[in-house]
Amino acid sequence: MTNQGDILPADAQPTRIPRPEHAISRANISSSALKVLYRLKEAGFQSYLVGGGVRDLLLGREPKDFDVGTDAHPEEVRQLFRGCRLIGRRFRLAHVRVGRDIIEVATFRAGSDLLPGDDADSALSEEGRILRDNVYGTLEEDAWRRDFTVNALYYDINDFSVVDYVGGLEDLKAGTLRMIGDPEQRYREDPVRMLRAVRFAAKLGFRIHPDSEKPLWELGHLLADIPAARLFEEVMKLFLGGCAVSSFELLRHYDLFRYLFPLTDEALSHEEQGFPITFVARALDNTDKRLAEDKPVTPAFLYAALLWEPMRLRMQELVQQGSGELEAAQIAGNEVTVEQVRSTALPKRFSLPMREIWLLQSRLERRRGKAPYRLLEHPRFRAAYDFLLLRSEVGEAPKELADWWTSFQTLNESERAGMVEAPAQKKRRRRPRKRKPVTRSDA
């Protein structure tokens, strides 16, 4: 844990912006979050809207989540709210259900020193990574314990003012993403903060402050110690948040992408042609557009695109070694999946559809007889077809094939029949003539 004395000035005085001088209105805060804020206040606890919700409201954006900070301990929060569930071992949090919404309530955390070791409330690894942090403190301590200055702003439900201990308002106006405290030490505490820096820079269009940027090129290897399941969640936030293309570009810029997708990064780095990078960028751009249009997206399709190039290259190797195309695709898909889960988790509910999308690419080439009709009924057909379109856009699959399937879906039955080629005629094997057995009388 970062030493409180290292980042918390002795004479720290907050900047408090009164309601008439900022743009946050309760009309833009979810009614569920307001209910939680007022309930905590009425019970005598401090109650603040915190973090990204405050940041986004000040920027005129619509927050994705509304989180609450309080001096009430998790057990006290649970006593106040019937629909409350305590979660987390590393960080103890309260999830309060209000109708269909879940409001995350976090107790202010202290800035006390933590040494490598293990106790009930806090623990650090020998490398300085936080393993557990449930030491509670004051609002001021909590502000200096947060990651970036623009995420350490508090909206006080008592007088509707905004409280800023760390200069977050100035950085917000300047479009600067700055780590609180010593950046290298804070990244070592939690290496996922490097991915958060990339995500916020991509989402907000902010510039990472040079002091906070420099360690990104040097400490990427620390991500290897983060549980694969947690990195999967970060990948979802990076690529399914509407800024996938810029997140991808920044990850590669800071050489962090290879710690999330090592096989893909290697394939992209050694590929002389531009098709693979163009394909990944096109797939991510397509994801951003679908999200902007409120269309559904799935991690299965995202991972299928991100891992396609290493899968395709491995499949080619197996075919050259004598494997059949279908067998090669199955083996390559399995090998790539097994290797990927060492870096980021990939639940079966996503990995199985991902592999189906890959396997269906060869079936899309079959346009004879009943094969197109059967494929049209496949539950993964639409995803496989969309994948084919992306491949054709970058020249990795014949455009004529993609156009054929586009037309086949829109025509009626009689018109489809005119498009489908007749099944190949099987050569009939001539049965050998049965010779009449020779009998003695014939002889």
N, C-alpha and C positions, 0 to 999 in steps of 0.2 A: 504494500500500500504506500502511496506517496505520503511522505511525512507532511503533516499539517503545516509545520513551520516552513516547509519548502515552498508552499503555494499560497498560504493564507496570510496576507499582510496583517501586522499587529494592529494597525489603525484602519482596517477595512471599514469603509462606510458605504452603505448601499445608495444607489441613485433610485429615487422613487418618483415615477412619472404619474401625476394625478390623472384621473379619468378624462378631463377635457383635453389633455395633451397627447393622447394616443388613440388609436383607431379601433381598439378591441371593444366590441359590444356584446352584451349577454345574448342578444338576438342571434349572434353567430356561434354561440356555444351550445352544444347539444343539451337538451333538457335533462337527459340522464346524468351528464356530468354536473350540471347545476344542482340536481337533487342531492348528489353525493357531497358536493362542496357545502351546501347549506346544512345538510344533516351533521356533518363534522363540526361546522361552526356552532350550530345550536347545542351540540354536546360539549362545547367548551374547548375544542381542539383548534389549532391553527389549520387553515385550509386554503390551499393554493392550486390553481391550474398551473402546470409546469411543462417545461421542455418544448418539444416540437409543436405542440398545439399553440402555445403562446407565440412562438417564432412565426408560424405560418399565418396566424391571425394578424400579426403586425405587418406581414408582407402582403396582406390582402388575399391570401390563399385559403382554400378550404382544407382544414386539417383532416388527416385520415383518422387520427385517434385523439382522444382527450384523456390525458393522464393527470392524476391528482397527487400532490405532495402534502404531507401532514406530519405533526409531531405525535400523532396517535400510533401506538405500536400495532403490529398486525393482529394480535389477539384482541385488542381493543376495537379495531375496525370490524372484526368479525362479530363482536357482540352488538355493534350498532346496526349491522345490515344482515337481514335474514338470508338474502341471496348472496352470501359472501363465501369465497373459497380461498384458502391460503395455498400458495404454490411456491415452488423453488426452494432449493437448498443453498445454492450459491448466493442468490439474492432473495430474501424472503419478501414476497409481495402478496397483496390482497387483490383478488379479482371480485369486483362487486357487480352482480347482474342486476340491471334495471331494465325491465321489459326484455327486449331482444339485444340490448347493448350490454357490453362488459366494460366497465371502467376500471382501469388499473390504478390502485392506490399504493403508493410507496411511502414508507416512513423515512423522514430525514436521516441521512447517514452522517456519521461523525468523520472527522479527519484525523483520528488518532493513529499513532504509529502501529504498524503490524510487522512482526518479524516472521521469518520462515518458521513454520511450526504448525500446530494443529490444536485448536480448542473448539468449544461449542459455538462460538460466534464468528471467528475469523481465522483465516489461514492463507499463507502464501506458499507458492512453490519455491524451490531453491533459485529458480531463474527470475523470481520477482512477479510471477503471474498470480493474480487473485484467484484463489480456489473457493473461498467463502468470505462473505462480507456482510455481517448482520450486526454491526456496531452502530447504534443510533445516536443522533446528535441534534444540532440546531439547524435552523433555516440557513444561516450563514455558512456553517460547515458543509451543508448539503450542496450549496451553490458552488463552492470551491472544489467539491468532489466530482462534479459533473465533467463530461468530456470536453465539449466545445463551448465557447462563450455564448454563441447564439442559441445554444440549447439550455442555458442556465438562466433563463428569464422566468419570472413568477408573476402570475396574475392573482392579486389578493382579493378574495371574495368579500372581505370586510368593507373596503372602501373603493374597490374596483381600480386600484392603482397597479402599475407594473413595477416590480422590484428587480434591480440589476446590481449585483455585487461585482461582476467580473468584466465589465465593459462590453457586454453582449450587444447593447443597443448601437454602440458606435460601429462595431464590426458588421452588424446587420445593415446599417446604412451604407457602409463601404463595400459590402459584398465580399467580406473576408471570412474565411473559415479558420479559426485559431484554436489550438488546443490549450486548455487551462493547465498551467504548471509547466514542468519540463516535458516536452513532447516525447523524447525517447523513453523516459521513465514511465510515462502514462501509457505508451504503446506496449511496453514490456509488461505492465500490469494486466493489460487486456489487449492482445494483438488484434482482436476483431475491430478495435477502434480504427485500425488502418483501413479496413473495408468500409467502415462507417464514414471515414473522411472522404473516400471516393464516392460513396453513395450520396452524401449531402452535397458535395461539390457538383455532381452530375444533376441532382434534383433541383438545387437552388440556382445553379449557374454561378456559384461563388468560386473565387480563387483561394486556394489553400495558402495560408501564410507561409513564407519561406522557411521559418523555423519549424513549423509543423509538417512541412513537405519533405524536408531533407531526409528524415529517418525512414520514409516510406520506401526508398530505394535500398535501404540497408537492413531492414528488420523483417522483410517478408518471410524469411525462413521460420520465424516464430509461429506462423500460422500452422505449421506442421504439428504443433502441440495442442491445437484446438480440436475438440471432439468433432467427428465428421458430421454428426447430426446438427450441431450448431452451425457449421459452415454451410450445410444445405439450406438452413433457414436464411442465412445471409445472402446466399445466391438467389433465393426467391425474392428477397427485398431488392437486390441489385438489378435483377433482370425482369421482374414482374411489377415494377413500380412506375412504369411509364417513361423511364429514361434508360432503357437497355443499351442503346447504341453508345451514348456518351459514357455510360458506366463501363462498357467493354473497352472503349478507347482509353479511358483513364486507367483501368486495370492493366492494360498492356503497356501504357506509358510508364507506370511505376513498377513494372515487372512483377505484379502481384497475381496476374491471371494464371501463371504457371503453377501456383500453389493451390488453385482451385480446380483447374483442368490441365494437368500435366501432359496427358497424351495429346490433347488438342493443341496446346501451346507448342509442343514439339513438332506436330504435323504442320502447323502454320509457319513455324520458323524455318523448316527445311524445304518447304514447297516453293519452287521457283515461280510457278504461275500464280496469278492473283485470285484464281477461282475460290479456293477455300476461305480466305479472309472475306472476299466479297460475298460468298454464300452465307457465312455466319453473320456478317453485318446486315445483309438483306433479311435474314430470318429475324434478327433482333429488331430491325426497323418495322417489319411486319407485326411483331409483337406490340411495339409501341403504338402503332396505328390502331390495332384491334382494341387495345385498352382505351385509347382516346375515343373510340366509337362505342364503348361499353359492350364490346363483343367478348365472348369467353376466350380465355387462354388456358393452356394446361402445361404444367411442368414437363409432361411426357414429350410434347412437341418441342419445347425449348431444349431439353436435353438431347433429343434426337438430332436437332440441328447442331448443337455444340459438339457432339461426339461423332457426327457423321464422317468427318474426314479421317480420323484414326480408324474407325470401323471399316470404311471403304478401302483404305490402304492395306489393312490386315486381310480383308477379304480377297483382294487382288493377289496377295502373296500366297494365300492358301489355294486359290485357283491355279496359279502358276505351278504349285507343287503337286497338282493333280486332283484336288478336291472338286466336287461338283459345285455349281454356283449356289444352290440352296444350302448344301452342307457347309460351304465356306461362310455364307452369311450367318448361319446359326452359330458356328464356332467363333467367328470374329465378334459377333454381338455379345456372346457370353464373355469372351476374354476382355473386351473393352469395358463392359459393365463391372466385372470383378475388379479390374484395375481402378476404375473411377471411384468406387465406393471406399477405397482407401483414403481418398482425399475429401470427398463430400458424400454424405449419405445419399442414397437414392432408393426410396421406398418401392416395394414391388408394385404398388398400385400405379406407379409411374414408369418403372423400368420395363415392365411387361408390355404396356402399350407402346413404349418407345421402340422396343425390338420388333413389335408387329409392324410399326410404320416402316422400319428398315426392310423387313422381309417382304412387305407388299410392293416395294419398288420394282422387284423383278416380275411380280405377277401383273403389274400394270403394263408390261410390255406384251402380254398375251392378249391378242385381239381376235382370236378365232373361236368359232363355235359358241358354246355356252359360258366360256370362261369370263367374258366381260360382265355378263348378267349376274353370275355368282359373286364376282368381286364387288359389284355395285351394292349388294346386300350385306357386305361385310361391315361390322360395326366400326372398324377403323378406316373405312374407305375414304371418308372425307378428309381425315388427317393425312392419310397417305397421298391423296390427290393434291392437297395443299403443299405437301412436301415436294411432290413432283414439280409443281408450278415453280417453286423456289429454285429447284435444281435447273429447270429449263431457262429461267431468267438469267442465270449466270453462265449458261452454256454447258452445264455439266450433264444435262439430259436433253434429248431431241425436242425441239419446240413443237415439231409435228405431233409427237406423242402426247404432249400436254394439250395441244389444241384438239386432238382427236377425243380425249376424255372429256374435255369441256363441252364439245358438241354432243357427245354420246349421252351426257346427263340431261341435256335440254330437249332432246328429240323425243317424239312419240315412238311407240313400239314398232310400227311399220317402217319408220325412218331409220330406227336403230338397226333393224334387220338388214337394211341396205348397206350399213356401214361395216357390219361384222363379216369377217372373212369366213368362208366355209372351212370346217375342220379339215385338217390334212387327211387325205385318204391313206388309210393303212394298207400296205401291200398284203394281199391275201397269200398266205403260204399254201402252196399246192401240196395237197396230201399225196403221199406216195401211193400208187395203185397197189391194191392188195393182189398179190399173186395167188392164183389157185393152187392149193397144195397138190403136190404130185402123189398119185396113188399107184398102187401096184397094177391096177387095171389099165391106167393111163400108160404106164411104162410098157 
